[in-house]
Amino acid sequence: MRIIKSHRRVLRIIGIVAGVLYLIALAWILFNGFQSKMECGTWMQYVGAHTNFVPFSTISFYFSSFTSGMMNNSIIVRNLLGNFLPFFPMGILLPMLFWRMKRFPWFLLTQFFRNCGF
């Protein structure tokens, strides 16, 4: 019984360390990205030109571009994977770190709010 508890504790510590490293990497990617310079001038102009706060609007734009053939498919795949892959580890780490997230409705609700930007 003690061995199982110690393994759980070790896994929890590993999960916390991995979660902190993941959040640091995610913050760096979100705020620095792969472009280190702002082409637009002020910070507010940059944010206005490079952000989208309407949920699923980019996905619907890519879907309509795919069906109409307006855009190269490699651009669509690269952007959708670029939006999906950085947040995928959150789906693994949240249930490891928080026991309430092991229940599917709580996890689904958390992921919904995360996707909406709350």
Secondary structure, DSSP 8 states (H G I E B T S, - for coil): -HHHHHHHHHHHHHHHHHHHHHHHHHHHHHHHTT--S-SSSSHHHHHHHH---STTHHHHHHHHHHHHT-S-HHHHHHHHHHHHGGGHHHHHHHHHH-GGGGSHHHHHHHHHHHHHT-
